[in-house]
Amino acid sequence: MTRPGYKMTEIGEIPEEWGCELLRNVCEIYDNRRVPLNETEREQRKGNIPYCGANGILDHIDDFIFDGSYILLAEDGGSYGKYEKSAYHMKGKFWVNNHAHILKGIVGYLNDEFLLNCLNFLDLKQYIVGSTRVKLNQEAMKSIFIPYPSILEQQKIAEILTTADRKIEFIDHEIQTAEELKKGLMQTLLTKGIGHTKFKMTEIGEIPEEWELKNLGDNEVSLIKMGQSPPSDTYNKVGNGLPFLQGNAEFGFKYPSFTTYCSLPLKTAQPGDILISVRAPVGDVNIANSEYCIGRGLAAISPNLKNTDGSFLYYIINNLKVVLDQISTGSTFKAIGKEQLHSLLIPFPKIKEQQKIAEILTTADRKIELLSKKKEAAERLKKGLMQILLTGQVRVKTDSLKSEN
């Protein structure tokens, strides 16, 4: 059953006065103008013109084959689920390889921004072929059905959704600015400290005269505990025991919902311990927000709270990721052992200065986290708008369309 004023189509329920059109009928396709360039060719032709692939700009070269407004849709290697960015908009001069379809709405029939939002809203998985590397070939692409309101309604919908995109882009810029600020603060505070005027040269570079050099495993600094994977028969999926962390893929700034637990943990991390990945890739760092069972891919570093601020130590270790990678061993599978971690030299100010430095950097992190949450909220709003506008659940007013908001 459909609601009064709506009809059922290949893409679901839409308003009766809307069409449901095949892409081939409302788009111009320019795939025959694509020219792929390999990495060597691009290196020889460096410039400032975007060279585009399936999912965005890959490089910049010295010439263009397109000039104008076009929608690029991933032919292979893209993401094709609902709300996933399978397409993007290019304006001005650019070059495209053979991994993206080149589309342009027929003038007066299909608005480019409306087309872009339709492609990123619809579930295109039904049109793709292949298993290891999925592909949306041209014939399948031409058979995609899209909602088709009047051109005026398309333009109004596109205007609303573009406004939402601009909000997300603005927040992205704020996040980038905040991350650059934090990077600069880390570089300054973790090498020059606060208010120092006299410095000395050490094995790890110049540091304030009042600071010491310490080994990470020094008793005054921390206790290092290497992870050990428990017997497989102690794992479970029902929450019996402690959440089990094996490596860096299972922890980040935000902890995921855990799917594996361990009823007999051999090595554990306590709240406030610094978790560090010790197997490829080496050096990813986080602070444990709970008690965890840790496997061989992780080490837990417990700060000596009398002399060491845990957050300061987290930032110091995080700042030494390149060093950790350099001292790790192995060619195909890098790893770092307890002795290497223990002997790692770190700058070590008095605890009061550690706390001040950690407070500044934590404030910067909180700013980034708040902006990230703000972006997530804006993205949820955009998805909600796509759902109601691109299906006609909520209609927009145009100069020639009298309908309710």
C-alpha positions as CSV (number, residue, x, y, z in Angstrom):
1,M,0.0,0.0,0.0
2,T,1.2,3.5,-0.8
3,R,0.2,6.7,0.7
4,P,-2.3,9.0,-1.1
5,G,-0.4,11.2,-3.6
6,Y,2.5,8.7,-3.9
7,K,3.4,5.8,-6.1
8,M,5.6,2.8,-5.9
9,T,8.6,2.6,-8.3
10,E,11.9,0.8,-8.8
11,I,13.5,3.0,-6.1
12,G,10.6,2.9,-3.7
13,E,7.7,5.3,-2.9
14,I,7.9,8.7,-4.5
15,P,5.3,11.5,-5.2
16,E,2.9,10.8,-8.1
17,E,4.1,13.8,-10.1
18,W,7.7,12.7,-9.9
19,G,9.3,10.5,-12.5
20,C,11.7,7.6,-12.0
21,E,14.2,7.8,-14.8
22,L,17.1,5.7,-16.0
23,L,20.4,7.5,-15.8
24,R,21.0,7.0,-19.5
25,N,17.9,9.1,-20.3
26,V,18.9,12.2,-18.4
27,C,22.7,12.3,-18.4
28,E,25.4,12.9,-20.8
29,I,28.3,10.4,-20.4
30,Y,31.9,11.4,-21.3
31,D,33.8,8.2,-20.5
32,N,35.3,8.1,-24.0
33,R,37.4,11.2,-23.1
34,R,39.2,9.6,-20.1
35,V,42.9,9.2,-20.3
36,P,44.8,7.2,-17.6
37,L,48.4,8.2,-16.8
38,N,50.7,6.0,-14.7
39,E,52.7,7.3,-11.8
40,T,55.9,7.8,-13.9
41,E,54.0,9.8,-16.5
42,R,52.4,12.0,-13.8
43,E,55.8,12.5,-12.1
44,Q,57.1,13.9,-15.4
45,R,54.1,16.2,-15.8
46,K,53.8,17.9,-12.4
47,G,51.5,20.9,-12.3
48,N,48.5,22.4,-10.5
49,I,45.6,20.8,-12.3
50,P,43.8,18.0,-10.5
51,Y,44.3,14.4,-11.7
52,C,41.2,12.5,-10.6
53,G,40.4,8.8,-9.9
54,A,37.5,6.8,-8.6
55,N,37.3,8.5,-5.2
56,G,38.8,11.9,-5.6
57,I,41.9,13.8,-6.6
58,L,45.0,11.6,-6.8
59,D,47.6,14.0,-8.1
60,H,48.2,17.3,-9.9
61,I,49.6,17.6,-13.4
62,D,50.2,20.2,-16.1
63,D,47.2,19.8,-18.4
64,F,43.4,19.1,-18.5
65,I,40.9,17.2,-20.6
66,F,37.7,18.6,-18.9
67,D,36.7,22.1,-18.1
68,G,33.4,22.8,-16.4
69,S,31.0,21.1,-14.0
70,Y,30.9,17.3,-14.0
71,I,29.9,14.5,-11.6
72,L,32.5,11.7,-11.3
73,L,31.1,8.3,-10.2
74,A,33.5,5.5,-9.2
75,E,33.7,2.8,-11.8
76,D,35.7,0.4,-9.6
77,G,37.2,0.5,-6.1
78,G,34.4,2.8,-4.8
79,S,31.8,2.6,-2.0
80,Y,28.3,1.9,-3.3
81,G,26.1,1.6,-0.3
82,K,23.3,4.0,0.7
83,Y,24.7,7.3,2.0
84,E,28.2,6.3,0.9
85,K,30.2,8.7,-1.3
86,S,30.3,6.9,-4.6
87,A,30.3,10.2,-6.5
88,Y,31.9,13.6,-6.2
89,H,31.6,17.0,-8.0
90,M,34.5,18.5,-10.0
91,K,34.4,22.0,-11.3
92,G,36.9,23.9,-13.5
93,K,39.9,22.2,-15.2
94,F,40.8,18.6,-14.4
95,W,42.1,15.3,-15.8
96,V,40.4,11.9,-15.2
97,N,41.7,8.4,-15.4
98,N,39.6,5.4,-16.4
99,H,38.4,4.5,-12.9
100,A,35.6,7.1,-12.8
101,H,32.6,7.6,-15.0
102,I,32.1,11.2,-16.2
103,L,28.5,12.5,-16.0
104,K,26.7,15.7,-16.7
105,G,23.0,16.3,-16.3
106,I,21.3,17.2,-19.5
107,V,20.7,21.0,-19.3
108,G,17.1,21.8,-18.4
109,Y,16.4,18.2,-17.3
110,L,18.8,17.2,-14.6
111,N,20.6,19.4,-12.0
112,D,24.2,18.2,-11.4
113,E,24.1,18.7,-7.6
114,F,20.8,16.9,-7.5
115,L,22.3,14.0,-9.5
116,L,25.3,14.0,-7.1
117,N,23.1,13.7,-4.0
118,C,21.0,11.0,-5.6
119,L,24.0,8.8,-6.4
120,N,25.3,9.2,-2.9
121,F,21.9,8.5,-1.4
122,L,20.8,5.4,-3.3
123,D,22.1,1.9,-2.7
124,L,24.0,1.1,-5.8
125,K,25.3,-2.3,-4.7
126,Q,22.6,-4.0,-6.9
127,Y,24.3,-2.6,-10.0
128,I,27.9,-3.7,-9.3
129,V,29.7,-6.8,-10.4
130,G,32.8,-8.6,-9.1
131,S,33.8,-9.8,-5.7
132,T,37.4,-9.0,-5.0
133,R,37.3,-5.6,-6.7
134,V,33.8,-4.5,-7.3
135,K,33.0,-2.6,-10.5
136,L,30.2,-0.5,-11.8
137,N,30.5,-0.9,-15.5
138,Q,29.0,1.6,-17.9
139,E,26.0,-0.6,-19.0
140,A,25.1,-1.2,-15.4
141,M,25.6,2.5,-14.6
142,K,23.3,3.5,-17.4
143,S,20.5,1.3,-15.9
144,I,20.5,3.1,-12.5
145,F,17.1,4.5,-11.7
146,I,17.0,7.9,-10.0
147,P,14.0,10.0,-8.6
148,Y,13.1,12.7,-11.1
149,P,11.1,15.7,-9.9
150,S,10.7,18.9,-11.9
151,I,14.0,20.8,-12.6
152,L,12.8,23.6,-10.2
153,E,12.3,21.1,-7.4
154,Q,15.6,19.5,-8.2
155,Q,17.4,22.8,-7.9
156,K,15.7,23.7,-4.6
157,I,16.5,20.2,-3.1
158,A,20.1,20.5,-4.3
159,E,20.4,24.0,-2.8
160,I,19.3,22.7,0.7
161,L,21.6,19.7,0.5
162,T,24.5,21.8,-0.7
163,T,24.1,24.1,2.2
164,A,24.4,21.1,4.5
165,D,27.5,20.1,2.7
166,R,29.1,23.5,3.2
167,K,28.4,23.3,6.9
168,I,30.2,19.9,7.0
169,E,33.1,21.4,5.0
170,F,33.4,24.3,7.3
171,I,33.6,22.0,10.4
172,D,36.2,20.0,8.5
173,H,38.3,23.1,8.1
174,E,37.9,23.9,11.8
175,I,39.0,20.4,12.7
176,Q,42.1,20.7,10.4
177,T,43.0,24.0,12.0
178,A,42.6,22.6,15.5
179,E,44.8,19.6,14.6
180,E,47.5,21.8,13.1
181,L,47.4,24.0,16.3
182,K,47.7,20.9,18.5
183,K,50.6,19.6,16.3
184,G,52.4,22.9,16.8
185,L,51.7,22.9,20.5
186,M,53.1,19.4,20.9
187,Q,56.3,20.3,19.0
188,T,56.9,23.3,21.2
189,L,55.8,22.1,24.6
190,L,57.4,18.7,24.4
191,T,60.8,20.0,23.4
192,K,61.0,23.5,24.9
193,G,58.5,23.3,27.8
194,I,56.9,26.4,29.4
195,G,58.9,29.6,30.1
196,H,62.4,28.2,29.7
197,T,65.2,30.4,28.4
198,K,68.2,28.0,28.8
199,F,68.6,24.8,26.9
200,K,71.0,21.9,26.5
201,M,71.8,19.4,23.8
202,T,71.1,15.8,24.5
203,E,70.9,12.4,22.7
204,I,67.3,13.3,21.6
205,G,67.9,16.9,20.8
206,E,67.7,20.2,22.6
207,I,65.7,20.3,25.8
208,P,65.4,22.8,28.7
209,E,68.4,22.7,31.1
210,E,66.1,21.9,34.0
211,W,64.7,18.8,32.3
212,E,66.2,15.3,32.7
213,L,66.5,12.4,30.2
214,K,64.9,9.2,31.5
215,N,64.4,5.7,30.1
216,L,60.7,5.0,29.6
217,G,61.1,1.9,31.8
218,D,62.8,3.7,34.7
219,N,61.0,3.0,38.0
220,E,60.5,6.7,38.5
221,V,58.7,6.9,35.2
222,S,56.6,3.8,34.5
223,L,56.1,0.1,34.7
224,I,56.0,-1.6,31.3
225,K,53.8,-4.7,30.9
226,M,53.9,-6.7,27.6
227,G,50.6,-8.3,26.5
228,Q,50.2,-12.0,26.3
229,S,47.3,-13.7,24.4
230,P,45.4,-16.1,26.6
231,P,44.3,-19.6,25.5
232,S,41.8,-19.5,22.7
233,D,39.3,-21.6,24.7
234,T,39.0,-18.7,27.2
235,Y,37.6,-16.3,24.5
236,N,33.8,-15.7,24.4
237,K,31.2,-13.5,22.8
238,V,28.8,-13.2,25.7
239,G,30.7,-10.7,27.9
240,N,32.2,-13.2,30.3
241,G,35.4,-11.7,31.7
242,L,37.3,-8.7,30.4
243,P,37.2,-7.1,26.9
244,F,40.1,-8.5,24.9
245,L,42.3,-6.2,22.9
246,Q,44.9,-7.8,20.5
247,G,46.3,-4.8,18.6
248,N,46.0,-1.3,17.4
249,A,43.1,-2.0,15.1
250,E,40.9,-2.6,18.2
251,F,41.5,0.7,19.9
252,G,41.4,4.3,18.9
253,F,40.4,7.7,20.3
254,K,37.0,6.2,20.7
255,Y,36.7,2.7,22.0
256,P,34.4,0.4,19.9
257,S,31.8,-2.0,21.0
258,F,33.7,-5.1,22.0
259,T,32.9,-8.5,20.5
260,T,35.5,-10.6,22.2
261,Y,36.0,-11.2,25.9
262,C,38.4,-13.3,27.9
263,S,37.4,-15.2,31.0
264,L,41.1,-16.0,31.9
265,P,43.2,-12.9,31.2
266,L,47.0,-13.4,31.6
267,K,48.0,-9.8,31.2
268,T,45.7,-6.8,31.9
269,A,45.8,-3.0,31.4
270,Q,44.3,-0.9,34.1
271,P,42.3,2.4,33.7
272,G,44.8,5.2,33.0
273,D,47.5,2.8,31.6
274,I,48.9,3.9,28.2
275,L,48.3,1.3,25.6
276,I,50.8,1.1,22.8
277,S,50.8,-1.2,19.8
278,V,54.0,-3.2,19.6
279,R,53.4,-5.2,16.5
280,A,52.8,-3.9,12.9
281,P,52.1,-1.1,12.8
282,V,54.2,-0.1,15.8
283,G,53.5,3.0,17.9
284,D,49.8,3.7,17.9
285,V,48.9,5.0,21.4
286,N,45.8,5.4,23.6
287,I,44.9,5.6,27.3
288,A,42.9,2.7,28.7
289,N,39.5,3.9,29.9
290,S,38.7,0.6,31.6
291,E,40.4,-2.7,32.5
292,Y,41.3,-4.8,29.5
293,C,42.9,-8.1,28.7
294,I,45.8,-7.3,26.3
295,G,47.2,-9.7,23.7
296,R,50.7,-9.9,22.2
297,G,50.1,-6.9,19.9
298,L,49.9,-4.5,22.8
299,A,51.9,-3.2,25.8
300,A,50.5,-1.4,28.8
301,I,52.6,1.3,30.4
302,S,51.6,2.3,34.0
303,P,52.9,5.7,34.9
304,N,54.5,6.1,38.4
305,L,52.0,8.7,39.6
306,K,54.4,10.2,42.1
307,N,56.7,11.5,39.5
308,T,54.8,11.1,36.2
309,D,51.6,12.6,34.8
310,G,49.9,9.9,32.8
311,S,48.5,12.3,30.1
312,F,52.0,13.9,29.7
313,L,53.5,10.5,29.2
314,Y,50.8,9.7,26.7
315,Y,51.7,12.8,24.6
316,I,55.4,12.1,24.9
317,I,55.0,8.5,23.6
318,N,52.6,9.7,20.9
319,N,55.2,12.2,19.8
320,L,57.8,9.5,19.4
321,K,55.9,7.3,16.9
322,V,58.6,7.8,14.2
323,V,61.3,6.8,16.7
324,L,59.4,3.7,17.8
325,D,59.1,2.7,14.2
326,Q,62.8,3.1,13.7
327,I,63.9,1.0,16.6
328,S,61.4,-1.8,15.8
329,T,62.8,-4.9,14.3
330,G,61.6,-7.2,11.4
331,S,61.3,-6.6,7.7
332,T,57.9,-7.9,6.7
333,F,56.4,-7.8,10.2
334,K,57.8,-5.1,12.5
335,A,57.7,-5.5,16.2
336,I,59.2,-3.9,19.3
337,G,60.2,-5.7,22.5
338,K,60.1,-4.8,26.2
339,E,63.9,-4.0,26.3
340,Q,63.6,-1.6,23.4
341,L,60.6,0.1,25.1
342,H,62.4,0.1,28.4
343,S,65.5,1.9,27.1
344,L,63.6,4.5,25.1
345,L,64.9,7.9,26.1
346,I,62.2,10.6,26.9
347,P,62.4,14.2,28.1
348,F,61.3,14.4,31.7
349,P,60.4,17.7,33.4
350,K,59.2,18.0,37.0
351,I,55.7,16.7,37.5
352,K,54.1,20.2,37.9
353,E,55.3,21.2,34.5
354,Q,54.2,17.9,33.1
355,Q,50.7,18.6,34.4
356,K,50.6,22.0,32.9
357,I,51.8,20.7,29.5
358,A,49.3,17.9,29.6
359,E,46.5,20.3,30.5
360,I,47.2,22.5,27.5
361,L,47.3,19.5,25.1
362,T,44.2,17.9,26.6
363,T,42.3,21.1,26.0
364,A,43.4,21.0,22.4
365,D,42.2,17.3,22.1
366,R,38.9,18.2,23.7
367,K,38.4,21.0,21.1
368,I,39.1,18.4,18.3
369,E,36.7,15.9,19.9
370,L,33.9,18.5,20.2
371,L,34.4,19.5,16.6
372,S,34.3,15.8,15.6
373,K,31.0,15.4,17.4
374,K,29.7,18.5,15.7
375,K,30.6,17.1,12.4
376,E,28.9,13.8,13.1
377,A,25.7,15.7,14.0
378,A,25.9,17.7,10.8
379,E,26.4,14.5,8.8
380,R,23.4,12.9,10.5
381,L,21.3,16.0,9.6
382,K,22.5,15.7,6.0
383,K,21.4,12.0,5.9
384,G,18.1,12.9,7.3
385,L,17.5,15.6,4.8
386,M,18.5,13.3,1.9
387,Q,16.0,10.7,3.2
388,I,13.1,13.1,3.3
389,L,13.9,15.3,0.3
390,L,15.1,12.7,-2.2
391,T,12.1,10.5,-1.6
392,G,9.6,13.4,-1.6
393,Q,8.5,12.6,2.0
394,V,8.8,16.4,2.6
395,R,8.3,18.6,-0.4
396,V,10.0,21.9,-1.1
397,K,8.4,25.1,-2.3
398,T,9.5,26.5,-5.6
399,D,8.2,29.4,-7.7
400,S,6.0,27.1,-9.7
401,L,5.4,24.4,-7.1
402,K,2.8,25.0,-4.4
403,S,3.2,22.4,-1.7
404,E,3.7,22.1,2.0
405,N,7.1,22.3,3.6
